[in-house]
Amino acid sequence: MRQYIFGTGLLSAITGGITLLRGLRNDEPFTWRTALAWLSWGITLALAVGAVVDTRRARRGRNVAGDSPVARKQQKLLKKRLSR
């Protein structure tokens, strides 16, 4: 579980969210740029969580969607799991 939580995608999404939250503490008005930043952060977080889920599925031998970046590595991850 530790390898999923400390993945670079999740860490960067979390630090990006912290940066956005700090920006809210300043008394700046909520503008369209702020809305786009939050939207971008949400998409980044969703992609990072999706990559973690796909990696876990591939390691357990389940099928991964073809559009996932893990799909190409699926056989390698499965072989690694079976060798244990």
Contacts in CASP RR format, 6 or more apart in sequence:
PFRMAT RR
TARGET T0000
AUTHOR 0000-0000-0000
METHOD contacts of the structure
MODEL  1
MRQYIFGTGLLSAITGGITLLRGLRNDEPFTWRTALAWLSWGITLALAVG
AVVDTRRARRGRNVAGDSPVARKQQKLLKKRLSR
4 10 0 8 1.000
4 52 0 8 1.000
4 55 0 8 1.000
4 56 0 8 1.000
7 52 0 8 1.000
9 44 0 8 1.000
9 48 0 8 1.000
9 51 0 8 1.000
10 48 0 8 1.000
10 49 0 8 1.000
10 52 0 8 1.000
12 44 0 8 1.000
12 48 0 8 1.000
13 41 0 8 1.000
13 42 0 8 1.000
13 44 0 8 1.000
13 45 0 8 1.000
13 48 0 8 1.000
16 41 0 8 1.000
16 44 0 8 1.000
17 41 0 8 1.000
20 34 0 8 1.000
20 37 0 8 1.000
20 38 0 8 1.000
20 41 0 8 1.000
28 34 0 8 1.000
50 68 0 8 1.000
51 68 0 8 1.000
51 69 0 8 1.000
51 70 0 8 1.000
54 64 0 8 1.000
54 65 0 8 1.000
54 68 0 8 1.000
54 69 0 8 1.000
54 70 0 8 1.000
54 71 0 8 1.000
55 70 0 8 1.000
55 77 0 8 1.000
57 63 0 8 1.000
57 64 0 8 1.000
57 70 0 8 1.000
58 64 0 8 1.000
58 70 0 8 1.000
58 71 0 8 1.000
58 73 0 8 1.000
58 74 0 8 1.000
58 77 0 8 1.000
58 78 0 8 1.000
59 77 0 8 1.000
59 78 0 8 1.000
59 80 0 8 1.000
59 81 0 8 1.000
60 81 0 8 1.000
61 74 0 8 1.000
61 77 0 8 1.000
61 78 0 8 1.000
61 81 0 8 1.000
63 74 0 8 1.000
64 70 0 8 1.000
64 71 0 8 1.000
64 74 0 8 1.000
65 71 0 8 1.000
70 77 0 8 1.000
END
